[in-house]
């Protein structure tokens, strides 16, 4: 069975299937990549909770940064947020994001109830 949560015309915020929650890409507010990453991760956490999951249950993360010059700054925020021993598989690449003010977007898949 497929369960869609917060369904819109273009996308759902969460899709659950076979014990996995797939979150839509999250971006954050702020002037710096650190600010945007912190806000983005708080949004990820809220969606994980809504999906019946948590950051300890993350399976995979895909991270897009507008510039690899921001990689270390984004990683510092990510590392502080990540519970020790629960790191998901992860990929990070540079990409032109949907708006010029965006510096980071994070996409998460996680085990869920």
PyMOL CGO cylinders between C-alpha atoms (Angstrom):
from pymol import cmd
from pymol.cgo import CYLINDER

trace = [
    CYLINDER, 0.00, 0.00, 0.00, 1.19, 3.53, -0.78, 0.3, 1, 1, 1, 1, 1, 1,
    CYLINDER, 1.19, 3.53, -0.78, 0.32, 6.34, 1.61, 0.3, 1, 1, 1, 1, 1, 1,
    CYLINDER, 0.32, 6.34, 1.61, 0.70, 9.95, 0.51, 0.3, 1, 1, 1, 1, 1, 1,
    CYLINDER, 0.70, 9.95, 0.51, 0.80, 12.76, 3.10, 0.3, 1, 1, 1, 1, 1, 1,
    CYLINDER, 0.80, 12.76, 3.10, 0.26, 16.47, 2.39, 0.3, 1, 1, 1, 1, 1, 1,
    CYLINDER, 0.26, 16.47, 2.39, -0.60, 15.86, -1.25, 0.3, 1, 1, 1, 1, 1, 1,
    CYLINDER, -0.60, 15.86, -1.25, -0.48, 18.78, -3.65, 0.3, 1, 1, 1, 1, 1, 1,
    CYLINDER, -0.48, 18.78, -3.65, -0.91, 19.13, -7.39, 0.3, 1, 1, 1, 1, 1, 1,
    CYLINDER, -0.91, 19.13, -7.39, 2.81, 18.80, -8.10, 0.3, 1, 1, 1, 1, 1, 1,
    CYLINDER, 2.81, 18.80, -8.10, 4.04, 16.60, -5.26, 0.3, 1, 1, 1, 1, 1, 1,
    CYLINDER, 4.04, 16.60, -5.26, 3.41, 15.01, -1.90, 0.3, 1, 1, 1, 1, 1, 1,
    CYLINDER, 3.41, 15.01, -1.90, 5.55, 16.06, 1.07, 0.3, 1, 1, 1, 1, 1, 1,
    CYLINDER, 5.55, 16.06, 1.07, 5.82, 12.43, 2.20, 0.3, 1, 1, 1, 1, 1, 1,
    CYLINDER, 5.82, 12.43, 2.20, 5.20, 9.13, 0.43, 0.3, 1, 1, 1, 1, 1, 1,
    CYLINDER, 5.20, 9.13, 0.43, 5.28, 5.95, 2.53, 0.3, 1, 1, 1, 1, 1, 1,
    CYLINDER, 5.28, 5.95, 2.53, 5.64, 2.47, 1.05, 0.3, 1, 1, 1, 1, 1, 1,
    CYLINDER, 5.64, 2.47, 1.05, 6.78, -0.84, 2.53, 0.3, 1, 1, 1, 1, 1, 1,
    CYLINDER, 6.78, -0.84, 2.53, 8.09, 0.72, 5.74, 0.3, 1, 1, 1, 1, 1, 1,
    CYLINDER, 8.09, 0.72, 5.74, 10.03, 3.52, 4.03, 0.3, 1, 1, 1, 1, 1, 1,
    CYLINDER, 10.03, 3.52, 4.03, 9.15, 7.22, 4.09, 0.3, 1, 1, 1, 1, 1, 1,
    CYLINDER, 9.15, 7.22, 4.09, 10.36, 9.29, 1.16, 0.3, 1, 1, 1, 1, 1, 1,
    CYLINDER, 10.36, 9.29, 1.16, 10.46, 13.02, 1.91, 0.3, 1, 1, 1, 1, 1, 1,
    CYLINDER, 10.46, 13.02, 1.91, 10.24, 15.74, -0.68, 0.3, 1, 1, 1, 1, 1, 1,
    CYLINDER, 10.24, 15.74, -0.68, 13.30, 17.99, -0.98, 0.3, 1, 1, 1, 1, 1, 1,
    CYLINDER, 13.30, 17.99, -0.98, 13.60, 20.51, 1.84, 0.3, 1, 1, 1, 1, 1, 1,
    CYLINDER, 13.60, 20.51, 1.84, 15.14, 23.97, 1.67, 0.3, 1, 1, 1, 1, 1, 1,
    CYLINDER, 15.14, 23.97, 1.67, 15.55, 26.51, 4.44, 0.3, 1, 1, 1, 1, 1, 1,
    CYLINDER, 15.55, 26.51, 4.44, 15.49, 30.22, 5.14, 0.3, 1, 1, 1, 1, 1, 1,
    CYLINDER, 15.49, 30.22, 5.14, 18.53, 32.30, 6.00, 0.3, 1, 1, 1, 1, 1, 1,
    CYLINDER, 18.53, 32.30, 6.00, 21.37, 34.29, 4.52, 0.3, 1, 1, 1, 1, 1, 1,
    CYLINDER, 21.37, 34.29, 4.52, 24.16, 31.71, 4.93, 0.3, 1, 1, 1, 1, 1, 1,
    CYLINDER, 24.16, 31.71, 4.93, 24.38, 28.05, 4.00, 0.3, 1, 1, 1, 1, 1, 1,
    CYLINDER, 24.38, 28.05, 4.00, 24.66, 27.28, 7.75, 0.3, 1, 1, 1, 1, 1, 1,
    CYLINDER, 24.66, 27.28, 7.75, 21.42, 29.14, 8.48, 0.3, 1, 1, 1, 1, 1, 1,
    CYLINDER, 21.42, 29.14, 8.48, 19.62, 27.49, 5.57, 0.3, 1, 1, 1, 1, 1, 1,
    CYLINDER, 19.62, 27.49, 5.57, 20.95, 24.04, 6.52, 0.3, 1, 1, 1, 1, 1, 1,
    CYLINDER, 20.95, 24.04, 6.52, 19.78, 24.41, 10.15, 0.3, 1, 1, 1, 1, 1, 1,
    CYLINDER, 19.78, 24.41, 10.15, 16.31, 25.51, 9.01, 0.3, 1, 1, 1, 1, 1, 1,
    CYLINDER, 16.31, 25.51, 9.01, 16.17, 22.79, 6.37, 0.3, 1, 1, 1, 1, 1, 1,
    CYLINDER, 16.17, 22.79, 6.37, 17.08, 20.09, 8.90, 0.3, 1, 1, 1, 1, 1, 1,
    CYLINDER, 17.08, 20.09, 8.90, 14.41, 21.32, 11.32, 0.3, 1, 1, 1, 1, 1, 1,
    CYLINDER, 14.41, 21.32, 11.32, 11.90, 20.91, 8.48, 0.3, 1, 1, 1, 1, 1, 1,
    CYLINDER, 11.90, 20.91, 8.48, 13.27, 17.43, 7.75, 0.3, 1, 1, 1, 1, 1, 1,
    CYLINDER, 13.27, 17.43, 7.75, 12.84, 16.51, 11.41, 0.3, 1, 1, 1, 1, 1, 1,
    CYLINDER, 12.84, 16.51, 11.41, 9.22, 17.72, 11.41, 0.3, 1, 1, 1, 1, 1, 1,
    CYLINDER, 9.22, 17.72, 11.41, 8.43, 15.65, 8.31, 0.3, 1, 1, 1, 1, 1, 1,
    CYLINDER, 8.43, 15.65, 8.31, 10.16, 12.59, 9.77, 0.3, 1, 1, 1, 1, 1, 1,
    CYLINDER, 10.16, 12.59, 9.77, 8.01, 12.90, 12.89, 0.3, 1, 1, 1, 1, 1, 1,
    CYLINDER, 8.01, 12.90, 12.89, 4.88, 13.28, 10.76, 0.3, 1, 1, 1, 1, 1, 1,
    CYLINDER, 4.88, 13.28, 10.76, 5.90, 10.13, 8.85, 0.3, 1, 1, 1, 1, 1, 1,
    CYLINDER, 5.90, 10.13, 8.85, 6.34, 8.13, 12.06, 0.3, 1, 1, 1, 1, 1, 1,
    CYLINDER, 6.34, 8.13, 12.06, 10.11, 8.17, 11.80, 0.3, 1, 1, 1, 1, 1, 1,
    CYLINDER, 10.11, 8.17, 11.80, 13.12, 10.02, 13.18, 0.3, 1, 1, 1, 1, 1, 1,
    CYLINDER, 13.12, 10.02, 13.18, 16.63, 11.10, 12.23, 0.3, 1, 1, 1, 1, 1, 1,
    CYLINDER, 16.63, 11.10, 12.23, 17.91, 7.89, 13.87, 0.3, 1, 1, 1, 1, 1, 1,
    CYLINDER, 17.91, 7.89, 13.87, 15.95, 5.93, 11.24, 0.3, 1, 1, 1, 1, 1, 1,
    CYLINDER, 15.95, 5.93, 11.24, 17.24, 7.75, 8.14, 0.3, 1, 1, 1, 1, 1, 1,
    CYLINDER, 17.24, 7.75, 8.14, 18.37, 5.43, 5.37, 0.3, 1, 1, 1, 1, 1, 1,
    CYLINDER, 18.37, 5.43, 5.37, 19.60, 7.82, 2.69, 0.3, 1, 1, 1, 1, 1, 1,
    CYLINDER, 19.60, 7.82, 2.69, 20.30, 11.52, 2.25, 0.3, 1, 1, 1, 1, 1, 1,
    CYLINDER, 20.30, 11.52, 2.25, 20.80, 13.38, -1.01, 0.3, 1, 1, 1, 1, 1, 1,
    CYLINDER, 20.80, 13.38, -1.01, 22.17, 16.87, -0.57, 0.3, 1, 1, 1, 1, 1, 1,
    CYLINDER, 22.17, 16.87, -0.57, 22.44, 19.55, -3.22, 0.3, 1, 1, 1, 1, 1, 1,
    CYLINDER, 22.44, 19.55, -3.22, 24.49, 22.68, -2.61, 0.3, 1, 1, 1, 1, 1, 1,
    CYLINDER, 24.49, 22.68, -2.61, 24.48, 25.64, -4.98, 0.3, 1, 1, 1, 1, 1, 1,
    CYLINDER, 24.48, 25.64, -4.98, 28.26, 25.89, -4.59, 0.3, 1, 1, 1, 1, 1, 1,
    CYLINDER, 28.26, 25.89, -4.59, 30.77, 23.32, -3.37, 0.3, 1, 1, 1, 1, 1, 1,
    CYLINDER, 30.77, 23.32, -3.37, 32.50, 26.30, -1.73, 0.3, 1, 1, 1, 1, 1, 1,
    CYLINDER, 32.50, 26.30, -1.73, 29.77, 25.88, 0.94, 0.3, 1, 1, 1, 1, 1, 1,
    CYLINDER, 29.77, 25.88, 0.94, 30.41, 22.15, 1.44, 0.3, 1, 1, 1, 1, 1, 1,
    CYLINDER, 30.41, 22.15, 1.44, 32.40, 22.44, 4.69, 0.3, 1, 1, 1, 1, 1, 1,
    CYLINDER, 32.40, 22.44, 4.69, 29.98, 24.95, 6.25, 0.3, 1, 1, 1, 1, 1, 1,
    CYLINDER, 29.98, 24.95, 6.25, 26.97, 22.77, 5.40, 0.3, 1, 1, 1, 1, 1, 1,
    CYLINDER, 26.97, 22.77, 5.40, 28.78, 19.67, 6.72, 0.3, 1, 1, 1, 1, 1, 1,
    CYLINDER, 28.78, 19.67, 6.72, 29.51, 21.36, 10.06, 0.3, 1, 1, 1, 1, 1, 1,
    CYLINDER, 29.51, 21.36, 10.06, 25.77, 21.88, 10.61, 0.3, 1, 1, 1, 1, 1, 1,
    CYLINDER, 25.77, 21.88, 10.61, 24.92, 18.38, 9.34, 0.3, 1, 1, 1, 1, 1, 1,
    CYLINDER, 24.92, 18.38, 9.34, 27.53, 16.75, 11.59, 0.3, 1, 1, 1, 1, 1, 1,
    CYLINDER, 27.53, 16.75, 11.59, 26.27, 18.61, 14.70, 0.3, 1, 1, 1, 1, 1, 1,
    CYLINDER, 26.27, 18.61, 14.70, 22.68, 17.53, 13.90, 0.3, 1, 1, 1, 1, 1, 1,
    CYLINDER, 22.68, 17.53, 13.90, 23.43, 13.87, 13.10, 0.3, 1, 1, 1, 1, 1, 1,
    CYLINDER, 23.43, 13.87, 13.10, 23.03, 11.45, 16.03, 0.3, 1, 1, 1, 1, 1, 1,
    CYLINDER, 23.03, 11.45, 16.03, 26.28, 9.51, 16.52, 0.3, 1, 1, 1, 1, 1, 1,
    CYLINDER, 26.28, 9.51, 16.52, 26.12, 6.04, 15.04, 0.3, 1, 1, 1, 1, 1, 1,
    CYLINDER, 26.12, 6.04, 15.04, 23.04, 6.74, 12.89, 0.3, 1, 1, 1, 1, 1, 1,
    CYLINDER, 23.04, 6.74, 12.89, 24.50, 8.29, 9.73, 0.3, 1, 1, 1, 1, 1, 1,
    CYLINDER, 24.50, 8.29, 9.73, 22.56, 7.33, 6.57, 0.3, 1, 1, 1, 1, 1, 1,
    CYLINDER, 22.56, 7.33, 6.57, 24.11, 6.66, 3.21, 0.3, 1, 1, 1, 1, 1, 1,
    CYLINDER, 24.11, 6.66, 3.21, 24.68, 10.06, 1.65, 0.3, 1, 1, 1, 1, 1, 1,
    CYLINDER, 24.68, 10.06, 1.65, 25.53, 11.83, -1.58, 0.3, 1, 1, 1, 1, 1, 1,
    CYLINDER, 25.53, 11.83, -1.58, 26.25, 15.51, -2.02, 0.3, 1, 1, 1, 1, 1, 1,
    CYLINDER, 26.25, 15.51, -2.02, 26.60, 17.39, -5.28, 0.3, 1, 1, 1, 1, 1, 1,
    CYLINDER, 26.60, 17.39, -5.28, 26.62, 20.89, -6.66, 0.3, 1, 1, 1, 1, 1, 1,
    CYLINDER, 26.62, 20.89, -6.66, 23.48, 21.93, -8.49, 0.3, 1, 1, 1, 1, 1, 1,
    CYLINDER, 23.48, 21.93, -8.49, 21.63, 25.02, -9.62, 0.3, 1, 1, 1, 1, 1, 1,
    CYLINDER, 21.63, 25.02, -9.62, 18.69, 25.16, -7.23, 0.3, 1, 1, 1, 1, 1, 1,
    CYLINDER, 18.69, 25.16, -7.23, 15.12, 26.36, -7.86, 0.3, 1, 1, 1, 1, 1, 1,
    CYLINDER, 15.12, 26.36, -7.86, 15.77, 29.96, -6.75, 0.3, 1, 1, 1, 1, 1, 1,
    CYLINDER, 15.77, 29.96, -6.75, 18.98, 31.98, -6.77, 0.3, 1, 1, 1, 1, 1, 1,
    CYLINDER, 18.98, 31.98, -6.77, 18.80, 32.65, -3.00, 0.3, 1, 1, 1, 1, 1, 1,
    CYLINDER, 18.80, 32.65, -3.00, 18.78, 28.92, -2.14, 0.3, 1, 1, 1, 1, 1, 1,
    CYLINDER, 18.78, 28.92, -2.14, 22.09, 27.43, -1.06, 0.3, 1, 1, 1, 1, 1, 1,
    CYLINDER, 22.09, 27.43, -1.06, 21.13, 23.88, -0.03, 0.3, 1, 1, 1, 1, 1, 1,
    CYLINDER, 21.13, 23.88, -0.03, 18.38, 21.29, -0.57, 0.3, 1, 1, 1, 1, 1, 1,
    CYLINDER, 18.38, 21.29, -0.57, 18.15, 17.98, 1.28, 0.3, 1, 1, 1, 1, 1, 1,
    CYLINDER, 18.15, 17.98, 1.28, 16.17, 14.88, 0.30, 0.3, 1, 1, 1, 1, 1, 1,
    CYLINDER, 16.17, 14.88, 0.30, 15.70, 12.09, 2.87, 0.3, 1, 1, 1, 1, 1, 1,
    CYLINDER, 15.70, 12.09, 2.87, 14.44, 8.49, 2.88, 0.3, 1, 1, 1, 1, 1, 1,
    CYLINDER, 14.44, 8.49, 2.88, 13.87, 6.83, 6.25, 0.3, 1, 1, 1, 1, 1, 1,
    CYLINDER, 13.87, 6.83, 6.25, 12.44, 3.70, 7.82, 0.3, 1, 1, 1, 1, 1, 1,
    CYLINDER, 12.44, 3.70, 7.82, 9.02, 4.37, 9.33, 0.3, 1, 1, 1, 1, 1, 1,
    CYLINDER, 9.02, 4.37, 9.33, 6.18, 2.75, 11.20, 0.3, 1, 1, 1, 1, 1, 1,
]
cmd.load_cgo(trace, "trace")
